[in-house]
Amino acid sequence: MNNTKAIAFPNTINRPRLIGPIEIDTLITIFMAFFISFALGILILGFQAIVLVLFSIITTVATTFLYSFYKKNAKKGFLFHWLYVNNLFLPKYKGIEGLPSNFLPKGYECEFRD
């Protein structure tokens, strides 16, 4: 008799680095959202101190929630694919066939395949 047992493979084996329980990209999002909303509140909106802090915290929580929500539901490589389709990011070709350094075959760029 074959005595095999299926073991679930951890789906977080290739996740970004952690600082405590928070992934590094989420932590960067928290800092950027806080400082941008803080600067926006001071320079443009001219908030008072307590309103400024509350505005920054609420904006940071909302931004981080939205970032985490979309990151969880998007496929890996979606951001680079979106940038490539909109001609904002062109990866460099690292081949040996003598093709130009910015060569990438066109096609299949209208749909995302994982």
FENLIN-V132028 format. One record per residue. N is the residue number from 1. RES is the residue in one small letter. SS is DSSP state (H for helix, E for strand, - for the rest). PSI is psi in degrees with one decimal (NA if undefined). OMEGA is omega in degrees with one decimal (999 if undefined). Layout:
N/RES/SS/PSI/OMEGA  N/RES/SS/PSI/OMEGA
//
This chain:
1/m/-/138.7/178.4  2/n/-/115.4/-176.3  3/n/-/73.5/179.9  4/t/-/151.5/-178.9  5/k/-/131.1/178.8  6/a/-/129.8/178.8  7/i/-/130.9/179.9  8/a/-/130.9/178.2  9/f/-/133.8/-177.5  10/p/-/130.9/-178.3  11/n/-/1.7/179.9  12/t/-/20.9/-177.1  13/i/-/-26.9/-177.6  14/n/-/28.4/-179.9  15/r/-/161.1/179.9  16/p/-/164.8/-179.5  17/r/-/152.0/-177.6  18/l/E/144.5/166.8  19/i/E/100.3/-170.9  20/g/-/-135.2/179.4  21/p/-/4.0/-173.1  22/i/E/133.8/175.9  23/e/E/149.8/-172.9  24/i/H/-37.5/-179.4  25/d/H/-32.6/175.7  26/t/H/-38.0/178.3  27/l/H/-40.6/176.7  28/i/H/-39.7/177.2  29/t/H/-40.6/178.7  30/i/H/-49.1/-178.6  31/f/H/-44.9/-179.0  32/m/H/-43.7/-179.5  33/a/H/-40.3/-179.1  34/f/H/-48.1/-176.7  35/f/H/-35.6/177.6  36/i/H/-43.8/179.2  37/s/H/-33.1/176.6  38/f/H/-47.0/179.0  39/a/H/-39.9/177.3  40/l/H/-41.7/179.9  41/g/H/-37.1/-179.5  42/i/H/-53.7/-169.9  43/l/H/-42.9/-172.4  44/i/H/-47.3/-174.0  45/l/H/-21.1/176.8  46/g/-/41.8/-179.5  47/f/-/154.9/170.8  48/q/-/169.8/-170.8  49/a/H/-51.3/-175.4  50/i/H/-38.5/177.9  51/v/H/-37.1/179.1  52/l/H/-46.1/-179.8  53/v/H/-44.5/178.7  54/l/H/-42.9/177.2  55/f/H/-44.1/-179.2  56/s/H/-41.8/-179.1  57/i/H/-45.6/-179.8  58/i/H/-43.0/178.6  59/t/H/-40.4/179.6  60/t/H/-44.9/179.5  61/v/H/-44.3/-179.8  62/a/H/-44.3/179.9  63/t/H/-44.0/-179.8  64/t/H/-39.9/177.5  65/f/H/-46.6/179.3  66/l/H/-41.4/178.6  67/y/H/-47.0/-179.8  68/s/H/-39.4/179.5  69/f/H/-48.6/-178.6  70/y/H/-32.1/177.5  71/k/H/-39.1/-179.4  72/k/H/-34.9/-175.8  73/n/H/-10.5/-178.9  74/a/-/150.8/177.1  75/k/-/158.6/177.4  76/k/-/138.5/179.2  77/g/-/4.7/-177.7  78/f/H/-42.6/-177.8  79/l/H/-45.2/179.0  80/f/H/-37.5/177.5  81/h/H/-44.1/179.3  82/w/H/-43.0/178.1  83/l/H/-38.7/-180.0  84/y/H/-44.5/-179.3  85/v/H/-33.5/179.6  86/n/-/14.4/177.4  87/n/-/34.3/175.9  88/l/-/-15.1/179.9  89/f/-/119.4/176.2  90/l/-/107.1/-179.1  91/p/-/148.5/-179.7  92/k/-/140.1/178.8  93/y/-/132.1/-177.9  94/k/-/53.7/-178.2  95/g/-/-177.4/-178.3  96/i/-/12.2/-176.5  97/e/-/3.2/-179.8  98/g/-/18.7/178.6  99/l/-/160.3/178.1  100/p/-/156.5/-175.2  101/s/-/-21.2/179.4  102/n/-/20.1/-179.9  103/f/-/132.8/169.8  104/l/-/127.9/-177.8  105/p/-/134.9/178.8  106/k/-/150.2/-179.4  107/g/-/151.7/-178.5  108/y/-/20.2/-179.3  109/e/-/-4.5/180.0  110/c/-/-13.0/176.9  111/e/-/151.6/-176.3  112/f/-/125.5/177.5  113/r/-/130.1/-178.3  114/d/-/NA/999
//
